[in-house]
Amino acid sequence: MNLSFFDQFTSPCLLGIPLILLSTLFPALLLPAPNNRWLTNRLTTLQSWLLHLIAKQLMIPLNKKGHKWALILTSLMTLLLVINLLGLLPYTFTPTTQLSMNMALAFPLWLATLLTGLRNQPSISLGHLLPEGTPTLLIPALIMIETTSLLIRPLALGVRLTANLTAGHLLIQLISTATTALLPTMPAVSILTLLVLFLLTILEVAVAMIQAYVFVLLL
């Protein structure tokens, strides 16, 4: 019984072929196809407004030179947002619950930002490893601590996204199982549990959006 709760996190297969790539690329099919006009209908207008809002929120902490990252960061957040929300639908698979996929997204972009900082501003980038005014005796320890925290940052990004989505899916499945099991014997308790499930689903929708934003923002 305990193992069945984790079956939803296994990659679906068809004739022995993993379908995780298909489930990752499928959200792109839901976006309207480009046209020779900027805005063709209300759906594309809403999509353009949403993409503009996402790009604006992501670019606020960056200076104008950093705006060249707008396309890749906005695309990444849109991908994570759509995948996380579609994963809340019944009988669907959420690729972002896989640590391997989240690490594949986090590590290259973290490495790109690190190398870009070392190339453009090497002294400032290395200066972050040692806070100003540190006592002489603490300098070696603080350099090791800051270097370790810098190196494990992509792992922290991947684990944070995986853990939050996995915990939410498990809670939804546990409460929905309890609702179904209590319905024949205790209908009143089952209705109360159903209300908790409804509120938890709303919370998970918010968590899916927030985690996509946090993942890209911390990059």
N, C-alpha and C positions, 0 to 999 in steps of 0.2 A: 504493500500500500504506500509506503514512504517513497519507494522508487518511482512510482507512477506520477508523483508530483513533479518530478524533474524530467519527465518524458517530453514536456513542451519545449525544453531547451535543447533537445537533440536536433541536429540538422536533418530536414526531411530529405528522403532519397526516393528516386524512381528508377527501378531496375538497377539498383546499386550505384546510381549516379547522384552525388549530392546536389541539392537544389538551392544551396545557400546563395550562389551567384545570381540565380534567377530571382530569388526573393529580395536580393539587394538592389537589383536593377529595375524591378517592377515598379517601384514608386515613381520613377522617371516617366513611365508611360501615362501616369495620371495627370501630368502637367500638360497644358495646352501646347500644341505644336506651333512653332513660330510662323508668322505670316509676313507678307510684304508691307503690312500696315502696323503701326505701333500698337494700337488698341483696336480690337475687332469686336469684342462683346464685353459683357459685364464680368465674365470669368477672368479674362485676361487683364481687365482693369483691376480687379481685386488682387490677382496674382502680382501685377506690377507694383501695386501699393504695398503689398506685404513684403516683397523683396526689397523695396526701397526702405521700408521701416527696419527690416533686419540689418541691411547694410549700414544704415544710419546709426543704429545702436552699437554695432560692432566697431565702427570706425571712430566713435567718440573718444576712446582712450588713446588713439594713435595720432601722430602728427600727419601732415600732408604727404610726407615721403612714404609713410606706411600705408597710404590708401591704395597702393598698387596691389596690396593683398586682398582688396575688397572682393574680387571675383571668386577666388578660391575659398575664402572664409565664408562668404555668403552661400556659395554652393554647398560647402560642407555642412553648414547649419541647416540648410533646407533639406539636404539628404537625411541628416539625423532626425530632424523634426518629423518628416513624413514617415520614416521607418518606425520611430518610436510610437507615433499615434496609430499607425496601421497595426502595430503589434498588439494593441489593446483590443482589437476585434476578435471575436470568437474564431477558433480553428485557424489561427494564423501563426506564423513563426516570426519571431523578432530577432533579426541578425545581430542587433546591438547588445543582446544578452551574451554573446560569445566574446570572451576576453581576447581571443586571437584577432578578431576583426577590429575591435577597439584599439588594440595595440598597433595594428597595421595602419590605422588612421592617425594615431597620436605620435608614434615614433618618428616617421619621416618629417612631419610638420614641425615637431619640436626640434629635430636636428637642423632643419632649414632655418628656423628662427635663431638657433644658437650660433650656427656658422655665419649667418648674416650679421649678427651682432658682433662676433669676433672679427669679421672682415671690415666692417664699417667703423666700429668704435671699440677697438680691442682693449684700451685702457679702462674705459667705463665698464665694459662687460666683465673684465677680470676684477675690477674694483668692487663688484657686488659680492665677491667671495669673502671680503673682509670688511665688516662695518667700520665706519669711522670712529675713532676714539677707543678702539679695543685695547685692553691691557696687553703688554708684551707677552706675558705668560700664557695668555689665552689664544694668541694668534695661531699656533699650529692646530689646536683643537677646533677653532672656529672655521679655519680653512677646510679642514676635513669634513666638518658637519655641513657647511654650505655646499661643498662639492658633491657630497652624497645626496643632499636634498635636490640639487640640480639634476643629477643623473637619474634619480628615481622619479622625476616629474612625469615622464610619459607613462610609467607604470601606474602612478597615482591617478592620472587622467583615465586610463583604461579601466582600472579597478573601480573607480568611483562610478563611472557610467554603468558598468556591468552589475555592480552590487545594487545600485538603486533600482534598476529595471528588474533585476532578478527577484529582489525582495518584494517589489510591488506585484509582480505576476504571481509569486507564491502566495501572498496574502489574499489576492483575489480568488485564486483557486481554492485555498483552504476555506475561506468564508462561503464561497458558493457551494462547496461540498457540504459544509455544515448546514446551509440553508435547505438543500435538497434532502439531507438526512433527517432534519427535524420536522419537515413538513407533515409527514403522516402522524407523528406522535404529539408534537407540540406546535400547532399552527401559529399561535400567537408569538412564540419565541422565534419561529421561522420568519415571520413577517418583520420582526424587529431586526433579525440578522440580515434580511434583505435590504432594509433601510441602511444598515451599516455598510453593506456591499455597494449600494448606490453612492453613498458619500465617499467610500474608498475609491470607487471608479473615477469620480470627479477629481479626487486628489491625485490619482495616478495620471490623469490627463495633464494636470498642472505639472507634475513631476517630469513627465515625458518632454514637455516644452522647456522647462527650466534646465533640465540636464543637458539638452542639446545646446542651449545658450551658454551654460557654464563651461561645457567642454571646449567650445570654440573660443570663448572669452579668455580662458586660462591659457590657451595656446598663444 
